[in-house]
Amino acid sequence: MSHPVIDDLLWRRTTKKYDPDKKVSEQDLVVFFEALRLTASSINSQPWKYVVIDSDEARQRMFKTFAHNHKYNQPHVFEASQIILFAYNPYYTRDDYATVVDKGIEDKRTKSEDRDKAFAGFRFAELNTDENGYTGCWTKAQTYLALGNALHTLARLRIDSTPLEGIDIELVNKEFKQELDGYQCDVALAIGYHHPDDYNAKLPKSRLSMDSILMRI
């Protein structure tokens, strides 16, 4: 099957080794960051925050969070072009949604006189809030929408990537507590360009057959 979308997805691999001498251009980073900003989310909640690990100082901080576990991912910290922490708001409130509503008014998506009506969508957030005000199960799911969008955007830009659930969540959130500012990071993303020795770049794509995953009724 030949189609640009399929070509992008066939090209993409999870990079196992990065070339430290190749960095993503600022021009491509701007496109990538804008794509993250434009990610869809339930009720347009946008309950996320992205922390970009770029400087040597920030990389060293990230590097030391691999003190106990997942050391196979540790080399990415200095070899990849950037590491992005994907974080979500675990206690998403009506005030958080008010920021979204007011931005919609600013962007002329919502009329100012319809502001109160715009909060009808927040009912869905309330349905996903427990007795302690915790919304993490819902907001974390939204953040994975952003991760999926990121992977496809990077593929279109021919930038390699590695989703990193193999991080020490406790240490990452402790080390970057100030930057995360109450948000929770459970997954990160390495981006850059694969090293010629990256074995995974040479392997054929393998996925389950269409018949085994798709049913049209």
C-alpha positions, 0 to 999 in steps of 0.5 A, spaced: 500 500 500 502 506 497 500 512 501 504 518 505 501 516 511 503 509 511 510 511 508 511 515 515 508 509 519 513 504 515 519 509 516 518 509 524 522 505 528 523 505 536 530 508 536 535 504 540 541 508 539 542 515 537 547 519 534 550 524 539 553 528 533 546 529 530 541 534 533 534 536 531 534 543 527 530 549 531 526 549 525 523 542 526 523 543 533 518 549 532 514 545 528 514 539 533 512 543 539 506 546 535 504 539 533 504 538 541 500 544 542 495 542 537 494 535 540 486 533 541 484 532 548 477 530 551 473 536 552 479 540 549 482 539 556 489 540 554 491 537 561 498 537 560 505 540 560 512 538 556 518 539 559 524 539 554 531 536 557 536 540 552 541 543 556 547 539 559 545 541 566 538 538 565 541 532 562 545 531 568 539 531 572 535 526 568 541 522 567 542 521 575 534 519 575 537 512 572 540 510 579 536 504 580 532 502 574 532 502 566 539 503 565 538 501 558 535 507 557 540 512 560 545 513 554 539 516 550 539 522 555 546 525 552 546 521 546 539 524 543 537 531 541 532 532 546 528 528 552 521 531 553 517 529 559 510 528 558 506 530 564 499 531 566 495 534 571 492 529 576 487 534 579 484 537 574 479 542 576 473 547 574 478 553 574 483 549 570 477 548 565 476 555 565 482 557 562 481 553 556 474 556 556 477 563 556 482 562 551 476 559 547 473 566 547 479 569 546 480 565 540 473 567 538 471 560 538 466 561 544 462 567 544 463 571 551 456 571 552 456 563 552 461 563 557 457 559 562 454 554 557 461 552 555 462 549 562 457 544 560 463 540 557 466 539 564 461 534 566 465 529 563 471 531 567 467 531 573 465 523 571 472 522 571 474 525 578 474 521 584 472 523 591 479 526 593 479 530 586 483 525 583 483 525 575 489 522 573 486 516 570 483 521 565 488 526 564 494 521 563 490 518 558 489 525 554 497 525 555 498 519 551 494 522 545 499 527 545 505 522 545 501 518 539 501 525 535 508 526 537 510 519 534 507 521 527 509 528 527 516 526 528 515 520 523 513 526 518 519 530 519 523 524 519 526 525 526 527 518 530 524 517 537 523 513 543 518 513 547 520 512 554 516 508 560 522 505 562 524 511 567 524 511 574 517 515 575 519 517 583 526 520 581 524 523 575 518 527 579 522 528 585 528 531 581 524 536 576 518 537 581 519 545 580 518 544 573 513 540 573 509 544 578 504 539 581 504 535 574 505 528 574 510 525 569 509 517 567 513 517 560 518 521 556 520 521 549 527 521 546 528 524 539 534 525 535 537 521 529 539 514 530 546 511 530 549 507 524 549 501 529 542 502 531 540 495 530 532 496 530 533 501 524 535 495 520 529 490 522 523 490 518 516 492 521 512 487 524 505 488 526 499 483 527 495 482 521 489 486 519 484 481 520 486 479 527 485 486 530 479 489 525 472 487 525 467 491 520 460 490 522 
